[in-house]
Amino acid sequence: MKEGRLEIVVGLFVLIGLACVGYLTIRLGNVDLLGAPGYTVQAEFDSVAGLTDGAPVEIAGVVVGRVDRIALDKYRALVTLRLQPGIRLQDDAIVSIKAKGLIGEKYVQILPGGSDRIVPPGGRLRDTESPPDLQDLLGKYIFGKP
């Protein structure tokens, strides 16, 4: 009788531990089980060097979404951004790929525009800036090529 009670207590303890590990995995891994909330917009870039799925999207330094998908479309990178539901972007917003630090993680920065027209869900942002290529910049600096 005492062994059965001990086995039940140990089993419950293991189940609670597994539930905690599962919760932390989902929470810290930014995994959305039921699909992420919000809506998507797209932006085309000449290059997205170093940008990955799941990278943050920021406005004024505040994370407002994530990179949902990166695909190749007619030899240009098509980046799908998933934004929080309350965020509305003007059609003249500027979308740039930046790095945190000199060689840090890449993220997408959006500078809001001044237009009255709002980009609808599934719409496309036209003004984009690709990240600078560090090797090209160093080559120009070292060899003095304009």
C-alpha positions as CSV (number, residue, x, y, z in Angstrom):
1,M,0.0,0.0,0.0
2,K,2.8,2.4,0.9
3,E,4.7,1.6,-2.3
4,G,1.7,2.4,-4.5
5,R,1.3,5.8,-2.9
6,L,5.0,6.5,-3.4
7,E,4.7,5.6,-7.1
8,I,1.7,7.8,-7.6
9,V,3.5,10.8,-5.9
10,V,6.6,10.2,-8.0
11,G,4.5,9.9,-11.2
12,L,2.7,13.2,-10.5
13,F,6.0,14.9,-9.8
14,V,7.4,13.7,-13.1
15,L,4.2,14.8,-15.0
16,I,4.4,18.3,-13.4
17,G,8.1,18.5,-14.3
18,L,7.4,17.5,-17.9
19,A,4.6,20.1,-18.1
20,C,6.9,22.8,-16.8
21,V,9.6,21.9,-19.3
22,G,7.1,21.9,-22.2
23,Y,5.7,25.3,-21.1
24,L,9.2,26.8,-20.9
25,T,10.2,25.3,-24.3
26,I,7.2,26.9,-26.0
27,R,7.5,30.2,-24.1
28,L,11.3,30.7,-24.5
29,G,11.4,29.4,-28.1
30,N,8.7,31.8,-29.3
31,V,6.7,29.0,-30.7
32,D,3.0,29.6,-31.6
33,L,1.0,26.5,-31.4
34,L,-2.3,27.9,-32.8
35,G,-0.8,30.3,-35.3
36,A,0.6,33.7,-34.5
37,P,-1.9,36.6,-34.0
38,G,-1.8,39.6,-36.2
39,Y,-1.6,40.0,-39.9
40,T,1.1,39.8,-42.6
41,V,2.6,42.3,-45.1
42,Q,5.3,41.7,-47.6
43,A,8.5,43.5,-48.7
44,E,10.9,42.9,-51.5
45,F,14.7,43.2,-51.0
46,D,17.7,42.9,-53.4
47,S,19.4,41.0,-50.6
48,V,18.5,39.8,-47.1
49,A,22.0,38.6,-46.2
50,G,21.9,37.1,-42.7
51,L,18.2,37.7,-42.0
52,T,16.4,34.6,-40.8
53,D,12.8,33.4,-40.2
54,G,11.6,34.6,-36.7
55,A,13.9,37.7,-36.7
56,P,12.3,40.6,-34.9
57,V,10.5,43.5,-36.6
58,E,10.9,46.8,-34.8
59,I,9.4,50.3,-35.0
60,A,11.2,52.9,-32.9
61,G,13.2,50.1,-31.1
62,V,10.0,48.3,-30.0
63,V,9.4,44.7,-31.3
64,V,6.0,44.8,-33.2
65,G,6.3,41.5,-35.1
66,R,8.5,38.8,-36.5
67,V,9.7,37.7,-39.9
68,D,7.3,35.0,-41.0
69,R,8.9,33.7,-44.1
70,I,11.7,34.5,-46.6
71,A,11.3,33.3,-50.2
72,L,12.8,34.0,-53.6
73,D,10.5,35.8,-56.1
74,K,11.9,36.7,-59.6
75,Y,15.5,36.8,-58.2
76,R,14.5,39.1,-55.4
77,A,14.0,38.2,-51.7
78,L,10.4,38.4,-50.7
79,V,10.1,38.8,-46.9
80,T,6.7,38.2,-45.2
81,L,6.4,40.1,-41.9
82,R,3.8,39.1,-39.3
83,L,2.8,42.3,-37.4
84,Q,0.8,42.7,-34.2
85,P,-2.9,43.4,-34.7
86,G,-2.8,47.0,-33.6
87,I,0.0,48.1,-35.9
88,R,-1.0,50.0,-39.0
89,L,1.6,51.0,-41.6
90,Q,1.4,53.7,-44.2
91,D,2.2,52.8,-47.8
92,D,5.3,55.0,-47.8
93,A,6.9,53.3,-44.7
94,I,10.6,52.5,-45.2
95,V,11.6,48.9,-44.4
96,S,15.3,48.3,-43.7
97,I,17.4,45.3,-42.6
98,K,19.7,46.2,-39.8
99,A,22.2,44.5,-37.5
100,K,22.4,44.6,-33.7
101,G,26.1,45.6,-33.4
102,L,28.8,45.3,-36.0
103,I,28.2,41.6,-36.8
104,G,25.2,40.9,-34.6
105,E,21.8,39.4,-35.3
106,K,19.8,40.9,-38.2
107,Y,16.4,42.4,-37.7
108,V,13.8,44.4,-39.7
109,Q,13.4,48.1,-38.9
110,I,10.3,50.0,-40.1
111,L,10.3,53.8,-40.3
112,P,6.6,54.9,-40.5
113,G,5.6,57.1,-43.4
114,G,3.4,60.2,-43.5
115,S,0.8,59.0,-46.1
116,D,-2.9,58.7,-45.3
117,R,-3.1,55.3,-47.1
118,I,-2.7,52.3,-44.9
119,V,-1.2,49.0,-46.2
120,P,-3.9,46.3,-46.0
121,P,-3.3,42.8,-44.6
122,G,-1.4,40.9,-47.2
123,G,-0.3,44.1,-48.9
124,R,3.2,45.0,-50.0
125,L,5.6,47.7,-48.7
126,R,7.5,49.3,-51.6
127,D,10.3,51.3,-50.0
128,T,13.0,48.9,-48.8
129,E,16.7,49.1,-48.0
130,S,18.9,46.0,-48.1
131,P,21.7,45.5,-45.6
132,P,25.1,46.8,-46.5
133,D,27.6,44.1,-47.4
134,L,30.4,44.3,-44.9
135,Q,33.0,42.7,-47.3
136,D,32.2,45.3,-49.9
137,L,32.5,48.1,-47.4
138,L,35.9,46.8,-46.1
139,G,37.2,46.3,-49.7
140,K,36.3,49.9,-50.6
141,Y,37.9,51.3,-47.5
142,I,41.1,49.2,-47.8
143,F,41.6,49.6,-51.5
144,G,40.1,53.1,-51.9
145,K,37.6,52.1,-54.6
146,P,34.7,54.5,-54.8
